[in-house]
Amino acid sequence: MCIRDRVSTQSTWGMRMVETRFDLYQTISSVKSVIAKKFGSDESSQQLILKDNNNVVVANLDDDQRNLGFYCPANGYTIHVIDTNPNSLVNQLEDVSQVEKYVMLDEDYDKLPDNFRKWKKIMEEQKPEIFKKKDEITDDFQLDLAQKITVGQRCRLVELSHRGEVMFVGLIPEINKGYFVGVRLDEPYGKNDGSVKGIKYFDCNEKYGLFLRPDKIEVGDFPEIDPFEDEI
């Protein structure tokens, strides 16, 4: 009888093997031999731990003469491999601190015909708005615009031209700092029913409510559009 035991990570390596088939009658010693051929970890340095499908430890496979079946593994169980030899090839591959890193001097980097610094400098000159830091949003963000808008005014969305009525003007900490305007749209182009994260700011039907920054709406004489006004 054969089972599929997925040999899991070598704890010092952080990788996972392709599913490997083991026979229940294989000894733990022979299992270690298979792992040694695939990973390079010496058999005498391997500590094997059997885990179930929920990653819970079932048993320590610590008796090399026992058959694998003695520990009652099932299909899909994982054998976690710990390489206890700190000088093993596996551990050396994992420890990148042992790799000598190449460091280029600034003057040599600047001599390169194309590099990131040169590209950034050109972009800062051609498109400075990309690199301009955004103003930090504070509690009084767009307060000056919000003070010019009152509940009950008709409005129109700047970008989409949808019309509606202002139902709320004020702070909504559930969204962000600064001032917002709550709009009840004439048509169901909104995103909510006047609520934000369970907190009700105004009443309207679902999909008729929308919250925007004050600069995203225009207030004025924007009556509800009659869908039949163009018909003869």
C-alpha positions as CSV (number, residue, x, y, z in Angstrom):
1,M,0.0,0.0,0.0
2,C,1.3,3.4,-0.9
3,I,0.4,6.8,0.5
4,R,1.2,10.3,-0.7
5,D,3.1,12.3,1.9
6,R,4.0,15.8,0.8
7,V,7.4,16.6,2.2
8,S,7.1,20.0,3.6
9,T,9.6,22.8,4.2
10,Q,13.0,22.3,5.4
11,S,12.6,24.7,8.3
12,T,15.9,26.4,7.6
13,W,15.3,26.6,3.9
14,G,11.7,27.7,3.5
15,M,10.9,25.6,0.4
16,R,8.3,22.9,-0.4
17,M,8.9,19.7,-2.3
18,V,6.7,18.3,-5.0
19,E,4.4,15.6,-3.6
20,T,6.4,12.4,-3.1
21,R,5.0,8.9,-2.7
22,F,6.1,6.8,0.3
23,D,5.2,3.2,1.0
24,L,3.8,2.5,4.5
25,Y,6.4,-0.2,4.9
26,Q,9.3,2.0,4.2
27,T,11.5,2.6,7.2
28,I,12.1,6.1,8.5
29,S,15.7,5.6,7.5
30,S,14.8,5.0,3.9
31,V,12.5,8.1,3.9
32,K,15.4,10.2,5.1
33,S,17.5,8.7,2.3
34,V,14.9,9.9,-0.3
35,I,14.9,13.4,1.3
36,A,18.7,13.5,1.3
37,K,18.8,12.8,-2.5
38,K,16.2,15.5,-3.2
39,F,17.5,18.2,-0.8
40,G,21.1,17.4,0.1
41,S,20.5,17.3,3.8
42,D,22.5,14.6,5.4
43,E,20.4,11.7,6.8
44,S,22.0,12.0,10.2
45,S,21.1,15.7,10.4
46,Q,17.4,15.3,9.6
47,Q,14.7,15.7,12.1
48,L,11.3,14.6,10.7
49,I,8.0,15.7,12.0
50,L,4.7,14.4,10.7
51,K,1.8,16.9,10.4
52,D,-1.8,16.5,9.4
53,N,-3.8,18.5,6.8
54,N,-4.3,21.2,9.4
55,N,-0.6,21.6,10.0
56,V,-1.0,20.0,13.5
57,V,1.9,17.8,14.7
58,V,1.0,14.2,14.7
59,A,4.3,12.6,15.6
60,N,8.0,12.9,15.7
61,L,9.5,10.3,13.3
62,D,12.5,9.7,15.5
63,D,13.0,5.9,15.2
64,D,14.9,5.1,12.0
65,Q,14.0,1.4,12.2
66,R,10.3,1.9,12.5
67,N,8.1,1.7,9.4
68,L,6.4,4.8,8.2
69,G,3.0,3.1,8.8
70,F,3.7,2.8,12.5
71,Y,3.0,6.5,12.8
72,C,-0.4,6.2,11.0
73,P,0.0,8.8,8.3
74,A,-2.8,9.5,5.8
75,N,-2.9,10.8,2.2
76,G,-2.0,14.5,2.1
77,Y,-0.1,14.5,5.4
78,T,3.1,16.5,5.5
79,I,6.6,15.5,6.6
80,H,8.3,18.6,8.0
81,V,12.1,18.4,7.7
82,I,14.5,20.2,10.0
83,D,18.2,20.2,9.1
84,T,20.0,20.3,12.4
85,N,23.4,20.8,10.9
86,P,24.1,24.6,10.8
87,N,27.0,24.0,8.3
88,S,24.9,22.0,5.8
89,L,24.7,23.1,2.2
90,V,20.9,23.7,2.7
91,N,21.5,26.2,5.5
92,Q,24.3,27.9,3.6
93,L,21.9,28.5,0.7
94,E,19.3,29.9,3.0
95,D,21.7,32.3,4.8
96,V,22.1,35.1,2.3
97,S,24.3,37.0,4.8
98,Q,27.1,34.7,3.7
99,V,26.8,35.9,0.1
100,E,29.3,38.6,-0.8
101,K,27.4,41.6,-2.1
102,Y,28.6,43.8,-4.9
103,V,28.5,47.5,-4.0
104,M,28.9,50.2,-6.7
105,L,30.4,53.5,-5.8
106,D,28.3,56.6,-6.4
107,E,30.7,58.1,-8.8
108,D,30.8,54.8,-10.9
109,Y,27.0,54.7,-10.9
110,D,26.8,58.3,-12.1
111,K,29.1,57.4,-15.0
112,L,26.6,54.9,-16.4
113,P,25.0,56.2,-19.6
114,D,21.5,55.3,-18.3
115,N,20.5,55.0,-14.7
116,F,17.6,55.7,-12.4
117,R,19.0,58.9,-11.0
118,K,19.3,60.4,-14.5
119,W,15.8,59.3,-15.4
120,K,14.3,60.7,-12.2
121,K,16.0,64.0,-12.7
122,I,14.7,64.3,-16.3
123,M,11.2,63.3,-15.1
124,E,11.3,65.9,-12.3
125,E,12.1,68.6,-14.9
126,Q,9.5,67.5,-17.4
127,K,6.7,66.4,-15.1
128,P,7.2,68.0,-11.7
129,E,3.6,67.3,-10.7
130,I,4.3,63.6,-10.4
131,F,6.9,64.1,-7.7
132,K,5.0,66.8,-5.8
133,K,4.0,65.6,-2.4
134,K,0.2,65.6,-1.8
135,D,-1.0,67.9,0.9
136,E,-1.8,66.1,4.2
137,I,-5.5,65.7,4.8
138,T,-6.6,67.4,8.0
139,D,-9.9,67.6,9.8
140,D,-10.7,71.0,8.1
141,F,-9.8,69.7,4.6
142,Q,-12.1,71.5,2.1
143,L,-14.0,73.3,4.9
144,D,-14.0,76.5,2.9
145,L,-15.9,74.7,0.1
146,A,-18.2,72.9,2.5
147,Q,-19.3,76.2,4.1
148,K,-20.8,77.3,0.8
149,I,-23.0,74.2,0.5
150,T,-26.2,73.7,2.5
151,V,-28.6,70.8,3.0
152,G,-31.5,71.0,0.6
153,Q,-29.7,72.5,-2.3
154,R,-29.9,71.0,-5.7
155,C,-26.6,69.8,-7.2
156,R,-24.9,68.1,-10.0
157,L,-21.8,65.9,-10.0
158,V,-18.9,67.5,-11.7
159,E,-17.6,64.5,-13.5
160,L,-20.7,62.4,-14.3
161,S,-23.3,65.2,-14.4
162,H,-25.8,63.1,-12.3
163,R,-28.2,65.3,-10.4
164,G,-29.6,65.2,-6.9
165,E,-30.1,66.9,-3.6
166,V,-27.7,67.7,-0.9
167,M,-28.6,65.8,2.2
168,F,-25.6,66.1,4.4
169,V,-22.5,68.3,4.8
170,G,-19.9,67.6,7.4
171,L,-17.3,65.2,8.7
172,I,-17.4,61.4,8.1
173,P,-14.5,59.9,10.1
174,E,-15.5,56.4,8.8
175,I,-14.2,57.4,5.4
176,N,-11.4,59.9,6.0
177,K,-10.5,63.2,7.6
178,G,-12.0,66.4,6.2
179,Y,-15.4,67.4,4.9
180,F,-17.8,65.4,2.7
181,V,-21.2,66.1,1.1
182,G,-23.9,63.5,1.1
183,V,-26.1,63.5,-2.0
184,R,-29.4,61.8,-2.7
185,L,-29.3,61.2,-6.4
186,D,-32.4,61.4,-8.7
187,E,-31.5,58.1,-10.2
188,P,-29.9,54.9,-8.8
189,Y,-26.3,55.7,-9.7
190,G,-25.1,55.8,-6.1
191,K,-23.3,53.4,-3.8
192,N,-25.3,53.3,-0.6
193,D,-28.5,54.3,1.2
194,G,-27.0,57.2,3.1
195,S,-25.0,55.0,5.4
196,V,-21.3,54.5,5.9
197,K,-20.2,51.4,7.8
198,G,-23.5,51.0,9.5
199,I,-23.8,54.7,10.5
200,K,-26.8,56.6,9.0
201,Y,-26.1,60.1,7.8
202,F,-29.2,60.6,5.8
203,D,-32.2,58.6,4.4
204,C,-32.6,57.4,0.8
205,N,-33.2,54.2,-1.1
206,E,-30.3,51.8,-1.8
207,K,-28.1,52.9,-4.7
208,Y,-29.4,56.5,-4.5
209,G,-26.9,57.7,-1.9
210,L,-23.4,59.0,-2.5
211,F,-20.7,60.8,-0.5
212,L,-18.2,63.1,-2.2
213,R,-15.7,65.8,-1.4
214,P,-17.2,69.3,-1.8
215,D,-15.1,70.0,-4.9
216,K,-16.8,67.1,-6.7
217,I,-20.2,68.7,-6.8
218,E,-21.7,71.9,-8.2
219,V,-24.8,73.4,-6.5
220,G,-27.3,75.6,-8.3
221,D,-30.4,75.4,-10.4
222,F,-30.3,71.7,-11.4
223,P,-33.9,70.5,-11.3
224,E,-34.7,66.8,-11.7
225,I,-34.6,65.8,-15.3
226,D,-37.9,64.8,-16.9
227,P,-37.1,61.7,-19.0
228,F,-40.1,62.4,-21.3
229,E,-39.3,66.1,-22.0
230,D,-37.8,65.4,-25.4
231,E,-40.7,63.2,-26.6
232,I,-43.2,64.7,-28.9
